[in-house]
Amino acid sequence: MRNFCSANSNLCNNGGTCVITSNNDFRCLCRSGFTGIRCDDIDSGSFAIVRKSAKNSFEKLNNACPINPCYNGGTCSIVLGSAFKCACPPNFKGMFCEAVNDMNQCAFEICENGGSCVPNSSEGVKCICPSEWTGPLCDYPT
């Protein structure tokens, strides 16, 4: 299967990195200060957690943990009254555990067709391909 990220090099904006998820979808890993599906939005750092309470009406939540605002298996805990903090798993970082820890992009299983992912300081990661596959992500037959 051809890598969607390679075929669409401008998919993620503002320096974001495109990765293929385990279900063969894509995800943009945004640089600090940016957020959104394609890293188009500025992460201002100020926010409120709200939920829809009735038709065309929203309410501010004083405790965000019941709706778990943390992504990627992060754990929510209350700090300083109504503020919350996400404790992120080792492979993730960010206020909501939304960003990949750059040191472990191999956790996303980006190598295809049985390729092995190896961290590489100059390129981020490198795939070691079986003999019948080639390409940066082992996505081309030899």
C-alpha positions in Angstrom: 0.0 0.0 0.0 1.4 3.4 -1.0 2.0 5.7 1.9 -0.6 8.4 2.0 1.8 10.9 3.8 4.5 10.4 1.1 2.0 11.0 -1.7 0.7 14.2 0.0 3.7 16.0 1.3 1.9 19.2 2.1 -0.8 17.5 4.2 0.4 19.0 7.6 1.0 22.7 7.9 3.3 24.9 10.1 6.0 22.3 10.2 3.7 19.4 11.3 4.7 15.9 10.5 2.4 13.4 8.8 2.4 9.8 10.2 0.3 6.8 9.3 -1.7 5.3 12.2 -2.2 1.6 12.9 -5.5 1.7 11.1 -3.9 3.1 7.9 -5.3 6.6 8.4 -3.1 9.6 8.8 -2.4 12.0 11.7 -0.5 15.3 11.8 1.9 15.7 14.7 1.9 19.4 15.3 4.9 21.5 16.4 4.6 23.4 19.7 2.3 26.4 19.3 0.0 24.7 16.7 -2.9 22.4 16.9 -5.8 21.0 14.8 -6.2 18.2 12.3 -3.7 19.7 9.9 -1.8 22.0 12.4 -3.7 25.1 11.1 -4.8 26.4 14.4 -2.7 28.5 16.8 -2.6 26.9 20.3 -3.0 30.0 22.4 -2.9 28.1 25.7 -6.1 29.7 27.0 -9.2 27.6 26.9 -12.4 26.5 28.6 -13.8 23.0 28.7 -17.4 23.1 27.6 -20.1 20.5 26.7 -23.4 20.7 25.0 -26.1 20.8 27.6 -29.2 21.4 25.6 -30.1 22.3 22.0 -27.9 25.3 21.0 -26.7 25.7 24.5 -23.3 24.9 26.2 -22.1 24.9 29.8 -18.7 25.4 31.2 -17.4 22.4 33.1 -15.7 23.2 36.4 -14.2 19.7 36.4 -13.0 18.5 33.0 -11.9 15.0 34.1 -15.3 13.2 33.8 -15.2 13.9 30.1 -11.4 13.0 30.0 -9.9 15.7 27.8 -6.6 13.7 27.6 -5.8 11.9 24.3 -3.8 8.8 23.6 -4.4 7.1 27.0 -3.5 10.1 29.1 -4.9 10.3 32.6 -6.7 13.4 33.9 -6.2 14.7 37.4 -7.5 17.9 39.1 -4.9 20.5 40.3 -5.5 23.9 41.9 -9.3 23.8 42.3 -10.8 23.3 38.8 -7.7 23.2 36.7 -6.6 19.8 35.3 -3.5 18.1 34.2 -3.0 15.2 31.8 -0.4 12.6 32.8 0.8 11.3 29.4 2.0 7.8 28.4 5.7 7.6 27.5 5.2 8.1 23.8 3.2 11.3 24.1 3.5 14.9 25.4 1.6 18.2 25.4 -1.2 19.7 27.5 -3.7 17.0 26.3 -1.1 14.3 25.4 -1.8 15.2 21.8 1.8 15.4 20.5 4.1 12.5 19.9 7.3 12.5 21.9 9.8 13.0 19.0 12.2 10.5 20.6 9.7 7.6 19.9 8.0 8.0 16.6 8.5 4.2 16.1 5.5 3.7 18.5 3.2 4.6 15.5 4.3 1.5 13.5 5.0 3.6 10.4 7.1 0.9 8.7 5.0 -1.3 6.4 5.2 -4.9 5.2 7.1 -6.2 8.1 9.7 -3.4 8.2 11.4 -2.6 11.5 11.5 1.0 12.8 14.8 2.3 14.2 15.3 5.8 15.7 17.7 7.9 13.6 19.0 11.2 14.8 19.4 12.7 11.4 16.1 11.6 9.9 13.9 11.0 12.9 13.2 7.4 12.2 14.4 4.8 9.6 12.8 1.6 8.4 14.8 -1.5 7.9 12.9 -3.4 5.2 12.6 -7.1 4.4 14.4 -8.0 1.1 11.2 -8.0 -1.0 10.4 -4.4 0.0 12.1 -1.0 -0.3 11.4 2.7 0.1 11.5 5.0 3.2 8.6 3.1 4.8 9.1 -0.3 3.1 6.1 0.5 0.9 7.5 -0.4 -2.6 8.1 -3.9 -3.8 11.7 -4.6 -5.0 
